[in-house]
Amino acid sequence: MTYRLRIHTPRDESVDEAVEALVAECFASRLFDEDGTLWGPEAESEASIRLSWVTLHESSRALVPEIVALRDDLRSRGVTRVVLCGMGGSSLAPEVICTAAGVPLDVLDSSQPDMVRSAIRDLASTVVVVSSKSGGTVETDSQRRIFEEAFRDAGFDPSEHLVIVTDPGSPLDEEATAAGYRVFRADPHVGGRYSALTAFGLVPSGLAGADIIGLLDQAGEVVPDLSDDTTSNPGLRLGTALGVAARQGVDKVVLHDHDRHGLGDWIEQLVAESTGKEDTGILPVVALTPDDPFTSDEFVVHLGTNEAPGHPWAAGVDASLGAQFLLWEVATAVAGRLLEIDPFDQPDVESAKAAARELLGGDASLPEPDHTSELADFYGSSAASIGEAIADLLEEVGDDEYLALQFYLDRWALSGLESLAPTVAARLHRPVTFGWGPRFLHSTGQYHKGGTPVGVFLQVTCDPIEDLPVPGRDFTLGQFIVSQAAGDAQVLRDKGRPVLRLHLHDRKAGLAAIKEALA
Ligand SMILES: O=P(O)(O)OC[C@H]1O[C@](O)(CO)[C@@H](O)[C@@H]1O
């Protein structure tokens, strides 16, 4: 089985007409010929250097023997535990690939001090893959510095335990090459969120033991259909349905991942970062159970089954993982075309990064709390209690709005908190998303700031159990993560969106109060 796709749309002709128009202009074959003009003149310069993902099922094959040889070498030295340091497009695909393959991979995509500290263990048997396309992402750079120091302190040579994946010529490439590290240089003509089948997806997954050649085969099998200029092309059909629905106001997509491998999280980044800009876009909502509530402005997608039951706009996509990657990339490129945006840039991510940098570097000062209680500092509310502050915030969620829960906490220690989202959605009858900070900043963060401006935001930060200095930098991870939350809040407020940040002093009691207020 390569794929089975079923799409339900309301009985109007707009989807069929839009697919026919794309077929008439040979959109699919031109996409696979890497034609950067498909998204209009403004997107052309970026698009023309970002389309090599269409050939990765072939071009990435050369990498596989190198990765397998490195894995064998590491194993012969007793190095069997793989940690991946990377954010967004540099970690979400390997997380799905390894979960689907049933092989362990510790994905460290956080600046939360307790979470980072808990990853520093079993160093003799650990290889750390540091993945950053730009080589400048502060979370990843900080994790690398912390691991290098930990290896040295434990008497190990970091160059025997660190593997780097980055773009050729990035600052990380230069520094790591000079330090004698093993460096895999990725295809620079593929953007982060489209990089599942580049070295970013394949190196950590292959080292962890996943069948990466099988993954490339799976993607290759679907290429003839995805590149074909016919109305049955599954990428054209799925992308067009998503784009037409969004244009008609059905602009959230609920992702039910029946296999529970994390594919929904990968699609979430691809769709949110690609489409959420210029005050438009499609907001992904990752569902936790088949019973999660949905609203009339949501397009429901079932992954891992081609059943698409009971909703005017719905799709079922059953496919091998390699095929899912390529199918969704094509569909997202098509939806971007219908929404008339550039699906390959992420202009609003930088604004929050810049605000965080200013706060961290002392060029701006962290805001003073509006109110302080025994449990928490309140930013954006002077209510007397957590319960009152949250009740006030929920009042702000209007009929066409959504609530984003953003928890800048240790996602390994607190796994399960995600279930707050469907609970609140059932109460509000509005879409509710859940994001672990700072992970979501590299995913839905683009949509929150650049997409349709209808979000209401609850941020939760917390004093760490123990802070962690970043070697060679004059900040700690604790200071960094607070700057990230405050920077993002500042950009959202500047855009007129309601933001409540609760900084907890007592994590357990604070979270109990938040859960009670939300439920
Ligand atoms: O691989 P890098 O350059 O560290 O970037 C990580 C992530 O950050 C972003 O650039 C934006 O936050 C994502 O698009 C990307 O996947």
The ligand as an SDF file (V2000), in Angstrom:
LIG
                    3D

 16 16  0  0  0  0  0  0  0  0999 V2000
   17.6220   24.2070   12.0400 O   0  0  0  0  0  0  0  0  0  0  0  0
   17.6670   25.5630   12.6560 P   0  0  0  0  0  0  0  0  0  0  0  0
   18.2860   26.5780   11.7950 O   0  0  0  0  0  0  0  0  0  0  0  0
   18.3080   25.4980   14.0120 O   0  0  0  0  0  0  0  0  0  0  0  0
   16.1860   26.0350   12.8550 O   0  0  0  0  0  0  0  0  0  0  0  0
   15.2680   25.3160   13.6100 C   0  0  0  0  0  0  0  0  0  0  0  0
   13.8760   25.7970   13.3440 C   0  0  0  0  0  0  0  0  0  0  0  0
   13.7990   27.1860   13.5400 O   0  0  0  0  0  0  0  0  0  0  0  0
   13.0030   27.7800   12.5150 C   0  0  0  0  0  0  0  0  0  0  0  0
   13.8260   28.3770   11.6040 O   0  0  0  0  0  0  0  0  0  0  0  0
   12.1570   28.8520   12.8990 C   0  0  0  0  0  0  0  0  0  0  0  0
   11.8800   28.8590   14.2160 O   0  0  0  0  0  0  0  0  0  0  0  0
   12.2980   26.5930   11.9030 C   0  0  0  0  0  0  0  0  0  0  0  0
   11.8010   26.8610   10.6510 O   0  0  0  0  0  0  0  0  0  0  0  0
   13.3690   25.6000   11.9480 C   0  0  0  0  0  0  0  0  0  0  0  0
   12.9030   24.3370   11.6770 O   0  0  0  0  0  0  0  0  0  0  0  0
  1  2  2  0
  2  3  1  0
  2  4  1  0
  2  5  1  0
  5  6  1  0
  6  7  1  0
  7  8  1  0
  7 15  1  0
  8  9  1  0
  9 10  1  0
  9 11  1  0
  9 13  1  0
 11 12  1  0
 13 14  1  0
 13 15  1  0
 15 16  1  0
M  END
$$$$
